[in-house]
């Protein structure tokens, strides 16, 4: 009886140890799963940034060590033609915090950014450019404002270095013009550099429009928003990716996407032309019947100018209508925003089929 009781006691002890070990393992597994849900998601589109990627990674990982929560880095390769994609693969292999997606072709900065937002799972999502013109050291100030209760914290530029006077002048004029024309208040001198709460990102991801202007959509959703001002440095390396043509296309897209004033402009031009034609009709009648000695009606110069003027007004109005009709055409086609050819550290289930087509490598 004594030996049996001893074996029974030993069995009970072993069973207790196994149960405690099981629950301890389960708790650690749950905690490890919880860690994978980051506090901060950094979303950075890039195009041909092989010269900047190592320094970008170095500065951001140093920043991650100072933050009060886990972070993930989502890098979007927008159809780069250099070694950017191979470098992303290497970074993801050595650091699990790095995730990347490679788009099927170059879809443009705003679409690439929209693609990255689809995969961001952090409570706060920080959007930056890959050229380090959005200083990582400013991120802590964005986070402070988010923790103070703001859902959107955007960077507002006080100055621009290494940019021509023409670039600074046109940017200054564009932001003020957009602010006057837009149906919503879009802050001046702001780019895509910002921190957004996950609730705001979820709303942006649900918006189906194809012609996207993220900083305008960010203002449109509302919520509590504030600015953090900073001096914008020059590019760390490489050449400027936003050419004049791309900047002009983005400016036109932003105005058409957030203002109906161009359509009203066509109406105003029509009214002005009608008024001008009425004035000239009255003058013609006066000269014909009350100032017969006048030679103002001689020649075809005046008629030619009038024809060219009316033709120009008609072409401007047709062009404005064509821009809006073109946007309608893009929307009704219903194509996905982008295609994905490769994912690293991410799952295809994170993005709706209506937003993207995910291929296989």
C-alpha positions as CSV (number, residue, x, y, z in Angstrom):
1,X,0.0,0.0,0.0
2,X,2.8,2.4,0.8
3,X,4.5,1.8,-2.5
4,X,1.3,2.3,-4.4
5,X,0.6,5.5,-2.6
6,X,4.1,6.8,-3.4
7,X,3.7,6.0,-7.1
8,X,0.3,7.7,-7.1
9,X,1.8,10.8,-5.5
10,X,4.6,10.9,-8.1
11,X,2.0,10.5,-10.9
12,X,0.0,13.4,-9.5
13,X,3.1,15.5,-9.3
14,X,4.1,14.8,-12.9
15,X,0.5,15.4,-14.1
16,X,0.5,18.8,-12.3
17,X,3.9,19.7,-13.9
18,X,2.6,18.8,-17.4
19,X,-0.6,20.8,-16.9
20,X,1.3,23.8,-15.6
21,X,3.8,23.5,-18.5
22,X,0.9,23.3,-21.0
23,X,-0.8,26.4,-19.7
24,X,2.5,28.2,-19.5
25,X,3.2,27.4,-23.2
26,X,-0.3,28.4,-24.1
27,X,0.1,31.7,-22.4
28,X,3.5,32.4,-24.1
29,X,2.0,31.4,-27.4
30,X,-0.9,33.9,-27.0
31,X,1.5,36.6,-25.9
32,X,3.7,35.9,-29.0
33,X,0.7,36.2,-31.2
34,X,-0.3,39.5,-29.5
35,X,3.2,40.9,-30.2
36,X,2.6,40.3,-33.9
37,X,-0.2,42.8,-33.8
38,X,2.0,46.0,-33.9
39,X,1.3,49.3,-32.4
40,X,2.8,51.2,-35.3
41,X,2.8,50.4,-39.0
42,X,5.2,52.3,-41.2
43,X,4.0,52.4,-44.8
44,X,6.6,53.6,-47.4
45,X,6.2,53.4,-51.2
46,X,9.4,53.4,-53.2
47,X,10.5,53.4,-56.8
48,X,14.2,52.9,-57.8
49,X,15.5,53.7,-54.3
50,X,18.4,51.3,-54.1
51,X,20.7,54.1,-53.0
52,X,18.4,55.2,-50.1
53,X,17.1,51.8,-48.8
54,X,20.1,50.9,-46.5
55,X,20.0,54.3,-44.8
56,X,16.2,54.3,-44.6
57,X,16.3,50.9,-42.9
58,X,19.1,52.0,-40.5
59,X,17.3,55.1,-39.4
60,X,13.9,53.4,-39.0
61,X,15.2,50.4,-37.0
62,X,17.0,52.9,-34.7
63,X,13.7,54.7,-34.3
64,X,11.8,51.4,-33.6
65,X,14.0,50.8,-30.5
66,X,12.9,54.1,-29.0
67,X,9.1,53.6,-29.5
68,X,6.7,52.4,-26.8
69,X,5.3,49.6,-28.8
70,X,6.0,47.0,-31.5
71,X,6.5,48.3,-35.0
72,X,6.2,46.9,-38.5
73,X,7.7,48.3,-41.7
74,X,5.7,47.8,-44.9
75,X,7.6,48.7,-48.0
76,X,5.9,48.9,-51.4
77,X,7.9,48.4,-54.5
78,X,6.1,50.3,-57.3
79,X,7.6,48.5,-60.2
80,X,11.2,49.5,-59.6
81,X,13.8,48.7,-62.3
82,X,16.9,48.7,-60.1
83,X,17.9,46.4,-57.2
84,X,15.2,47.7,-54.9
85,X,13.1,44.5,-54.9
86,X,16.1,42.2,-54.3
87,X,17.2,44.4,-51.4
88,X,13.6,44.2,-49.9
89,X,13.9,40.4,-50.0
90,X,17.2,40.5,-48.1
91,X,15.8,42.9,-45.5
92,X,12.8,40.8,-44.9
93,X,14.9,37.6,-44.6
94,X,17.0,39.2,-41.8
95,X,14.3,41.2,-40.0
96,X,10.8,39.8,-39.4
97,X,9.5,43.3,-38.8
98,X,10.1,44.1,-42.5
99,X,7.2,43.2,-44.9
100,X,7.0,44.1,-48.5
101,X,4.8,43.9,-51.6
102,X,5.9,44.3,-55.2
103,X,3.3,45.7,-57.6
104,X,2.9,44.2,-61.1
105,X,4.1,47.5,-62.7
106,X,4.5,51.1,-61.9
107,X,1.1,52.3,-60.8
108,X,2.2,55.6,-59.3
109,X,2.9,56.9,-55.9
110,X,-0.7,57.4,-54.7
111,X,-1.8,53.9,-55.8
112,X,1.3,52.3,-54.3
113,X,0.6,54.1,-51.0
114,X,-3.0,52.9,-51.1
115,X,-1.7,49.3,-51.6
116,X,0.4,49.6,-48.5
117,X,-2.4,50.9,-46.4
118,X,-4.4,47.8,-47.2
119,X,-1.9,45.7,-45.3
120,X,-1.2,48.0,-42.3
121,X,-2.5,46.5,-39.1
122,X,-1.0,48.8,-36.5
123,X,-3.1,50.9,-34.2
124,X,-1.3,53.9,-35.7
125,X,-0.1,54.1,-39.3
126,X,2.8,56.3,-40.3
127,X,3.1,57.2,-44.0
128,X,6.5,58.4,-45.2
129,X,8.5,58.8,-48.4
130,X,11.5,56.6,-49.0
131,X,13.9,59.5,-49.9
132,X,14.2,60.6,-46.2
133,X,12.7,64.0,-47.0
134,X,10.2,63.1,-44.3
135,X,12.6,63.0,-41.3
136,X,12.2,59.9,-39.1
137,X,13.0,62.0,-36.0
138,X,9.7,63.9,-36.5
139,X,7.7,60.7,-36.0
140,X,7.9,60.9,-32.2
141,X,6.2,64.2,-32.3
142,X,3.4,62.7,-34.5
143,X,3.0,59.9,-32.0
144,X,2.8,62.4,-29.1
145,X,-0.1,64.2,-30.8
146,X,-1.8,60.9,-31.6
147,X,-1.5,59.8,-27.9
148,X,-3.0,63.2,-27.0
149,X,-6.2,62.3,-28.8
150,X,-5.8,63.3,-32.5
151,X,-6.7,60.7,-35.1
152,X,-4.8,62.4,-37.9
153,X,-1.4,64.2,-37.4
154,X,0.2,65.5,-40.6
155,X,3.5,67.1,-41.2
156,X,3.4,70.7,-42.4
157,X,6.5,72.0,-44.2
158,X,8.0,75.3,-43.1
159,X,10.7,75.2,-45.8
160,X,12.1,73.1,-48.6
161,X,15.8,72.6,-49.2
162,X,17.5,71.6,-52.5
163,X,14.5,72.7,-54.5
164,X,14.5,75.4,-57.2
165,X,12.7,78.7,-56.7
166,X,10.3,77.7,-59.5
167,X,9.4,74.4,-57.7
168,X,8.8,76.3,-54.4
169,X,6.8,79.0,-56.1
170,X,4.5,76.6,-58.0
171,X,4.0,74.5,-54.9
172,X,3.1,77.5,-52.8
173,X,0.6,78.7,-55.4
174,X,-0.9,75.3,-55.9
175,X,-1.7,74.6,-52.3
176,X,-3.3,78.0,-51.9
177,X,-5.3,77.6,-55.1
178,X,-6.4,74.1,-54.0
179,X,-7.5,75.4,-50.6
180,X,-9.7,78.0,-52.3
181,X,-11.2,75.7,-54.8
182,X,-11.7,72.6,-52.8
183,X,-15.0,71.5,-51.3
184,X,-13.1,70.4,-48.1
185,X,-10.4,72.2,-46.2
186,X,-7.1,70.6,-47.3
187,X,-4.2,72.1,-45.2
188,X,-1.6,74.0,-47.2
189,X,2.0,72.9,-47.5
190,X,1.3,69.3,-46.5
191,X,2.3,66.1,-48.2
192,X,1.6,62.4,-47.5
193,X,3.8,62.4,-44.4
194,X,1.4,61.8,-41.5
195,X,0.2,59.5,-38.8
196,X,-3.3,58.1,-39.0
197,X,-5.3,56.1,-36.5
198,X,-6.4,52.7,-37.7
199,X,-10.0,53.9,-37.8
200,X,-9.1,56.5,-40.4
201,X,-7.0,54.0,-42.4
202,X,-10.0,51.6,-42.4
203,X,-12.2,54.3,-43.9
204,X,-9.6,55.1,-46.6
205,X,-9.3,51.4,-47.5
206,X,-13.1,51.3,-48.0
207,X,-13.1,54.1,-50.5
208,X,-13.4,52.6,-54.1
209,X,-12.3,55.6,-56.2
210,X,-9.5,55.0,-58.7
211,X,-8.1,58.6,-59.0
212,X,-6.8,58.9,-55.5
213,X,-5.3,61.9,-53.7
214,X,-4.5,60.6,-50.3
215,X,-3.9,63.9,-48.5
216,X,-7.3,65.1,-49.8
217,X,-9.1,61.9,-48.8
218,X,-7.4,62.2,-45.4
219,X,-8.9,65.6,-45.0
220,X,-12.3,64.5,-46.3
221,X,-12.8,61.8,-43.7
222,X,-12.7,64.3,-40.9
223,X,-11.9,63.3,-37.3
224,X,-9.6,65.3,-35.1
225,X,-6.6,66.6,-37.0
226,X,-3.6,68.7,-36.2
227,X,-0.2,69.6,-37.8
228,X,3.4,69.1,-36.7
229,X,5.6,71.7,-38.5
230,X,9.1,70.8,-39.8
231,X,11.8,71.9,-42.2
232,X,12.0,69.5,-45.1
233,X,15.5,68.4,-46.0
234,X,16.7,67.4,-49.5
235,X,16.8,63.8,-50.8
236,X,19.4,61.6,-49.1
237,X,20.5,60.0,-52.4
238,X,19.2,59.4,-55.9
239,X,17.3,61.5,-58.3
240,X,13.9,63.2,-57.9
241,X,11.1,60.8,-58.8
242,X,8.3,63.4,-59.0
243,X,9.0,65.1,-62.3
244,X,7.2,68.2,-63.4
245,X,4.8,66.1,-65.5
246,X,3.9,63.9,-62.6
247,X,3.5,66.9,-60.3
248,X,1.2,68.6,-62.8
249,X,-0.9,65.4,-63.2
250,X,-1.2,65.1,-59.4
251,X,-2.3,68.8,-59.2
252,X,-4.9,68.4,-61.9
253,X,-6.2,65.2,-60.2
254,X,-6.5,66.8,-56.8
255,X,-8.4,69.8,-58.2
256,X,-10.8,67.6,-60.2
257,X,-11.3,65.2,-57.3
258,X,-12.2,67.8,-54.7
259,X,-13.8,70.7,-56.6
260,X,-16.6,71.5,-59.0
261,X,-15.2,74.9,-59.8
262,X,-13.8,73.9,-63.2
263,X,-17.3,73.0,-64.3
264,X,-18.6,76.3,-63.1
265,X,-15.7,78.0,-64.9
266,X,-17.1,76.6,-68.2
267,X,-20.4,78.2,-67.4
268,X,-18.8,81.5,-66.5
269,X,-16.8,81.5,-69.8
270,X,-20.1,80.9,-71.7
271,X,-21.8,83.7,-70.0
272,X,-18.8,86.0,-70.6
273,X,-18.8,85.1,-74.3
274,X,-22.5,85.8,-74.5
275,X,-22.1,89.1,-72.9
276,X,-19.2,90.0,-75.1
277,X,-21.2,89.0,-78.2
278,X,-24.1,91.1,-77.1
279,X,-21.8,94.1,-76.5
280,X,-20.3,93.8,-80.0
281,X,-23.7,93.4,-81.5
282,X,-24.8,96.7,-80.0
283,X,-21.7,98.4,-81.1
284,X,-22.1,97.1,-84.6
285,X,-25.6,98.4,-84.8
286,X,-24.5,101.8,-83.5
287,X,-21.7,102.0,-86.0
288,X,-23.9,100.9,-88.9
289,X,-26.8,103.3,-88.3
290,X,-25.5,106.2,-86.2
291,X,-21.9,106.5,-87.3
292,X,-22.0,105.8,-91.0
293,X,-18.7,107.7,-91.6
294,X,-16.8,105.2,-89.3
295,X,-14.7,102.6,-90.9
296,X,-14.6,100.3,-87.9
297,X,-16.4,97.5,-89.7
298,X,-13.9,97.3,-92.6
299,X,-11.6,94.3,-92.8
300,X,-11.7,90.8,-91.4
301,X,-9.3,91.1,-88.5
302,X,-12.1,91.7,-86.0
303,X,-14.2,88.8,-87.3
304,X,-11.2,86.5,-87.2
305,X,-10.4,87.4,-83.6
306,X,-14.0,86.8,-82.6
307,X,-14.0,83.4,-84.2
308,X,-10.8,82.4,-82.6
309,X,-12.0,83.6,-79.2
310,X,-15.2,81.7,-79.4
311,X,-13.4,78.6,-80.6
312,X,-11.0,78.8,-77.7
313,X,-13.8,79.1,-75.2
314,X,-15.5,76.0,-76.7
315,X,-12.3,74.0,-76.6
316,X,-11.7,74.9,-73.0
317,X,-15.2,73.9,-72.0
318,X,-15.0,70.6,-73.9
319,X,-11.6,69.9,-72.3
320,X,-13.0,70.5,-68.8
321,X,-15.9,68.2,-69.5
322,X,-13.6,65.6,-71.0
323,X,-11.5,65.5,-67.8
324,X,-14.6,64.8,-65.7
325,X,-16.0,62.3,-68.2
326,X,-12.6,60.5,-68.2
327,X,-12.7,60.1,-64.5
328,X,-16.2,58.7,-64.7
329,X,-15.0,56.2,-67.4
330,X,-12.1,55.1,-65.1
331,X,-14.6,54.5,-62.3
332,X,-17.2,52.5,-64.2
333,X,-14.6,50.1,-65.6
334,X,-14.3,48.7,-62.2
335,X,-10.8,47.4,-62.5
336,X,-8.8,46.7,-59.4
337,X,-6.5,49.5,-58.2
338,X,-3.3,47.5,-58.6
339,X,-1.8,44.1,-59.2
340,X,0.6,42.4,-56.8
341,X,3.3,40.0,-58.2
342,X,5.1,39.2,-54.9
343,X,4.5,39.4,-51.2
344,X,7.0,39.1,-48.4
345,X,5.8,38.6,-44.8
346,X,2.2,39.4,-45.8
347,X,-0.8,37.3,-46.8
348,X,-3.0,37.9,-49.9
349,X,-6.2,37.6,-47.7
350,X,-5.4,41.1,-46.3
351,X,-6.6,42.9,-49.4
352,X,-10.1,42.7,-51.0
353,X,-10.3,41.3,-54.5
354,X,-12.0,44.4,-55.6
355,X,-8.9,46.4,-54.7
356,X,-6.2,44.1,-56.2
357,X,-5.3,41.0,-58.1
358,X,-2.6,39.0,-56.4
359,X,-0.4,37.0,-58.6
360,X,2.2,34.3,-57.7
361,X,5.9,34.6,-58.0
